[in-house]
Amino acid sequence: MLAEDLSVIDADSSLWNAIRPILDAALRLEQNDDTYLWHGWSKRQINAFLGTLPTHCTLIIGVWDTVIDEESNLECEVLIVGSVCEVIEHEVHSIRTFEALVPADLPSVEALEPGFEHAFALMRAARAQIAPVAWAVFTDKATWDEWLFAARDDTGGEVDKGKLLASFARQGRCVLMGSQASQASHHH
């Protein structure tokens, strides 16, 4: 699941605070046996997902929250989670925030918006600097929290996080992009 030599690229980033608890949970999953669950996440389910990925790729997650701008008193969307995981041979080898991506066509993280233009810019930057993007998920905080913390399905069984995310995409609650997303859409 996680490489022994896992690298955290920019732990001083303002976006790192949102990623740290997720990494802590992944480390607990890694260190425990297959019966350990964290909000419906299991080592078996994560390893199965990682096993479907290309040999060298990236995974991107972007989550925005709607807040009230203090100056204008209007609602605005603010990036709260922006992460790129580098996967090599089905293990996560590095984790970095969007702040570590530095191409000329990418705005500052404060200016990133949840639209296709910035999504494609993030994916281009990840591909150019790290590896091709297998999956990219862009969503809002409510959907992110529901997906991340869902512990049981409607029948009380283990949540299939992939199916849950795909159902959110069909409902328009998130956008799934990347090479694996386009392949998955051709199989349905």
Secondary structure by P-SEA (a helix, b strand, c coil): ccccccccccccccccccaaaaaaaaaaaaacccccccccccaaaaaaaaaaccccbbbbbbbbbbbbcccccbbbbbbcccbbbbbccccccccccccccccccccccccccccaaaaaaaaaaaaaccccccbbbbbcaaaaaaaacccccccccccaaaaaaaaaaaacccccccaaaaaaaaac
